[in-house]
Amino acid sequence: MVSNAELIFYGLDNIKEMEKIFIVEGEMDALSLHEAGIYSVCSVPNGASKGNQRLEYLDNCWEYFENKKEIVLCTDNDDAGLSLRNELARRFGQYRCKYVEFKGYKDANEVLINEGGQVLRNNIKDAKSFPIEGVLNINDIWQNVLNFNEHGIKNYSIALNDSDNYFNVALGEWSVVTGIPNSGKSDVIDQICCNLALNQDFRIGMFAPESFPYEGHIKRIANKLNEKNCDNDSLNQSKDFIENHFYFVKIDIENLTLKGILDNFKQLVFQKGINICVIDPWNMLDHSAQKDHSYIGKMLSEITQFCQQTNTHVFLVAHPRKMEMENNIYKIPTPYDISGSSDFFNKAYNCLTVYRSIGEKTIYDSDAVKIYVQKVKRKENGKQGMFMTAPDFKSGGVYRNISAEKQRFTVVNDNVPF
């Protein structure tokens, strides 16, 4: 734990050749399992915290865990330990993890000191499985129920003007984002991702073929992170942050199916611990497997399952099938207007429409961008409504807070399509 030293699992060599391994929360707990006759054990290097679990020590050695058949998580019996356990299970996949509860004691070392090695071995032997897919055992998740009762659903601000009143991101859900061409959908999603990376330390996985080439997309992200049009010096200063928070799924013409993209995201959850996934746009995926009207519904259900299994949030950008005009002004599209199916509205947890209001100039000499929140499934995350923002293209396309400047707008069309 020398300052600035690379974090690494304690006892990593102990698990190198083993198919079944044990992970504890401290070096003394690892030694306690040794005393109890359990040797394929390693420990996280810096304990657990109640905040976001970054797990840098897993990022740099995930290959050690790639082929393990069973991983038994022996974290401390407290809120921080539970948080660490859940994040490790999310990264490794719950299907191959079990967990140990120390029955009144905080950790393995306390059990060894007070009860001896045999009791500790029995505790480890009674490791519980995470809920199997399709079957819920209430006893398995009871501690999570108590935690939910105390703390509720955790959500995160996207930090766009008045957005906290209307839409906040929750993990395990997905949002569909639509809007007419050139309305700024991709740009707004980039800004949301930058805000979540900066404010929540979230990691982002992106499949964004319409933002190709990667060099230009990365430059735009750097502009938003730095709130200016970056020169090479600023780009170099931002390189490490972007490298540690943004991961791009390459465009592969042979693997453009939804399954292919989600499989890539699953690998990024395991290897890098991403929290947010972006598919931009839906229309670029290979939908040649579509046989009937049920296809889109099935695909969107796969996104729901992916989010719940990986505890991530997916932003799915989808174009409307057509644009309608009224008095020479484009109507604000809804998710029901997305090409293919009304399932986009029905199955999504949240529905957002990005609308560039031509002619409504801001103090940044750009068109106002309105974000219509047309559906929020969980009231804890927001409500229907609209909030404004504005791109400041002179400063690299950053979306600025314009609450104080609302009086400067000349409203052209403010009909909310609810």
N, C-alpha and C positions, 0 to 999 in steps of 0.2 A: 504493500500500500504506500510505497514511496510516492511523493508528489509527481504527477505526470507520467508515472509508470503505466505500461499497458496492463489493463485488467485481464485476468485469466482465471479460469476455474482452478480451485485448489484440488489437487489429486486427479488432474485430467488424465494422466497416464494410467491410473487405476482402472479406467473404463474402456481403454483403447480397444481391447480384444473381446470385450464382454457384450453379449446380446441383451442381457437384462442388467440395468444399472439403477443406482439410487442417487438422488440429488438432495442435498441438505442446504441449510441456510448459513452455516458457519463452520469454521475449521474444527471447533470443539465438538460439534455434532458429527462431523465426519469421523473424528477419532473415536467418538462414542460408538458409532456403528462398527468400527474396527474392533473395539473391545467386545462387542456383542457377536463377533464372528462374521460380519458382513463387510466384504472388502471391495466390491465393485462400486465404490461410492466416490463422488466428488462434491465439492461445495461451491456455491456462488462466492465471489471474492469480496463482496462489500455488503452483505446482508440484504435487507429489503426495506423499502420505504412505502409510505401510503400514496405517494404521487405516481406519476407515469413511470413505468418500468422500461428503461431503455435497453438493458441487457447487451451492452457493448461487448461483453465477454463472450456472448454467444455468437454475435455477428462475425467475430474473427476466427471461430473454430467450429462452425455449424457442421462441418464435414464429419467430426467425431460422433455426431448424434444421428447422422442421416440414416444409417442402417440398423439402428437399435430396434429390437422388437418390443421391448417393454421398458418403460421409464417410470420409476416409482418416485414421486415427489414427496419429500419429507420436510416441508417448510414449517416455520414456527406457527403455533396455534394462536395467532393474533391477526388484526386487520392487515398489517403490512405483509405478514406471511401468506395470508389468503390471496392478497393482490398479486404477490410474486407467483404463487402456485397457479393462479388462473392465467397469468401471462405466459408462464412456461408451457402450460398445457395448450394454450392458443398457438404458440410457436411450434411446438412439437406435433400437435394434433392430439385431441383428446382420446382418439381411438386406440392409441398405444400408451396412454398414461394411466397410472393409478396414483392415489394419494393416501397419506397416512395421517390419522388424527391421534394425538398423544394422550387423550383421555384424562383431562384434568391437569396435564403438565404443559409447559410452554414449548419444550423442544426435546430432542432426543437426549441431550446431555442431562436434563433434569430427570428424565425417566431412569437413565442409567444410575445416577447418583442416589435416587430415592428408592428405586425398585429393583435395580440390578439388570444384568445382561439378558437373562431369560425373559423377563417381562418386556424389555425393549425388543427382543427378537419376535415375541408374540405380537406386539404392536405392529411391527413391520409386516409380519405374516398376514395380518388382517387388513392390509391395504385395500382401499375401496376403488372400484372402477368409476370413471366418470359416466354420466348417463349415456347409454348406447343410443344410436340414432333411431328415432321412431318410438322409443320407450322411455318414459319418465318415471324415475323412482324418487319420490318426494324426500325420503330420508337422505338420498345422495346430495340433494341441493338445499337441505334445511338451513345450513349456515348461510348460504346465499340469500335465502328468504329473509332471515333475520337482518342481514346486511341491507337488503332492499328496503325492509320496513323502516330502518333507521335513516337511510340516506336517499332512498328513491332512485329515480333514473338519473344517471350522470349525463349531462349534455354540455356542449361546447359552443361558445360564441364564434360566429364567422366574422365578426368585427367589421361589418359593412354598414356604416351609418346607423339607422334605427333597426337593424336586423334582429337585435335581441328580443324585440317585442313580437316578432313574427316567425322567425325560423332559427333554430339552434340544432346543431348536429348531434345525433345520438349514434353510438356504435351498435352494430347489429341490425341496421336499417339501410334503406337505399332511397335515393331521391332521383326523380326524373326532371330534367331541365330542357325546356324547349324555347323556341323563339324564331322569328322570321330570319332569313339569311342576313348576315352582317349586323346583327343586333348586339353582338358582343357576348354570346354565350360562353365561348371558350375562354375569352379574356376574363370574364367574371369568375369562372371556375378556377382559373389560374390564380386570381387574387384571393379567393377563398382558401385555396390550398396553401398559398404563401402565408396568409394570416394564421392558419392552423399550425403550420410548421413553426412560425415565429413565436406564437403565443402559447401553444400547447405542446410543442416539441414533437408534433406528429410527423410520421413518415408517410410519403405519398407514392403510390404506384400509378403510372399513367400509361394508358394506351390511347394515343392522340394522333392518328395519322393525318388529320387535317391541319395539324400544327407543324407538320414536317417542313423544312429539315430540322433535326434535333438542335443544331447549332442556333438557329433562330429562336426556337422555343426556349432553350436554356437562357439565351440573352434576355428574352422578355421576362422570364422568371427573375433573373438577377435585377432587372430594372425595378420590378415590384418590391423585391426584398430591400433594395437600397433607396427606393423612392426617388430615383433619378435615372437619366439615360446614361448607362454605365460606360466608362472607358475601360481600357484593358486593365488598368490598375485596380479599379473597382471589381471587375470580373474576377481577377486573381484573388482578391480578398474574400470573395463570395464562394469560391470554388469548393472549399471544404464543407461549408454549410449545405450547399446544393448537393454535393456528393453524398452527404450523410442523411439527407431528407427527401430527395427526389430520385425515383427509379423509373426508367422508361422501358416499356415492353416494346421490343422491336417489331416493325411491320414485316410480317412473314406471309407471303401470298398463299403458302401451303397450310397455314395454321390460323386463318382468320375467323374461325368459328368462336361462338361464345365460350364453349368448353375449353378451347385452346387458350383464350385470354384468361379465363378464370383459373386454369391450371398454372399459368405463369404468375398470376397474383398469389396463388397458394404458396408457390415456391418463395415469393418475396415475403409473405407473412412468416414463413419458417426461417429464411435466411436473414432477413433484414427487419422483421417486425413492423411491417407497414400497417397503418391504421386507416388510411383513406385510399380508395381505388377510383380511378376515373376512366370511363369508357366514352370516348369522344371522337366520332359519334357512333350511335347504334347502326346507322345506315351503312357504315363502311364494313360491317361484319359480313361474312359469307352466310347468307340465308337460303342457300340452294336446297337445304333439307326441308324447307317449308312445304308441307303437303296439303294442309287444310287450315281452317280458321283457328284451330286450337294451338298451333305452333307457337305463336308469340306468348300466349298465356303460359305455356310450359317453360319457355325460355326465361320469362320473367320470374317464374317460381324458382328456377335454378339460382337466379341472382339472390332471391330472398334466402334460400338455404345457404348459399355461400356466405352472405353477411352474418347470419346467425352462427354458423359453424366457426367462422374465423374472427368474429367480433370486430368487423370492419364496417365502414360506411362506403357505399358505392354511389358515385355521381354518374348517372347515365344521361348523356346528351343525345337528344333525338329531334330530328327535323320534322316540322309539320308537313302534311301531304300537299297542302296548297295554302296560298295566302289570299285572304279576302280584303277588299277595300270598301270603305264607306266615306263619301265626301273627299275622295282622293287621299285618304289616310288609311294605312294598313290597320285592320282590326287586330286586337291583341289575341293571339292564338291561345288555346287551352290544350292540355294534354289529350283531350278527346280528338284534337285535330292532327295528332301525330300519325304519320303514315303507318297503316297496318292494323291497328286495333285499339279499342277503348280500354284494353287491359292495362295500358300505361297509366291511366288515371286510377283504375280500380285496384291494381296490385301494388302500386308504389306507396311507400310510407309518406312521402312528401312530394309535392308537385310545384315546380317553380317555372315561371315564364320570364325571360329576360327581354325587355322591350326598349329599343332605342327610339326615343321620342324626337324625331327629326324636327328641327326648328326651335326646340327648347334649349337655348344656349345657356351654359353655365359660366361662371366667372373664369373657367379654364378654357373658354372658347371651344367647348366640345358639346355634343348633344347629350342631354340628360339620359341616363339609363335607369329605367324603373324595373324593379323586380317584384312581380306579382306572386305572392304565395297563395296558391289556389287550393292546396290541400295540406293539412298537417294531421297525421293520423293520431298522434299522441298529444294531448293538450299541454303536457309538460314541456313540449318542444316548441310551442308557438301557436299561431292562429292565422286564419286567412287575413290578407291585407296587402298593402303595397308599401315599399320603402324605396327611396331614391338614392342614387349614387352618381358619380360623374368621373369619367376618365380624364386624367390630366396628362395628355399626350406629350406636352412639353417636358414633363418630368418622367418620361419612360412609360406612360400608360398606367400609372398608379390610379386606383379608384379611391377618390377622396371622400371624406365626410363632408356633406353639404348641408347639414341641418341648419346652420346659421345663415345659409345663403338661399333658403327656399323661397324667400320673398323675391329673389332675382329672377325666378322662372316665370315664363308666360305659358300657362297650361294650354295645350292644344287639344289633348284627348285624354281624359282621365276616367274612362268608363271601365270599372273593374269587372271582368267577366266571370262572376261567381254564379 
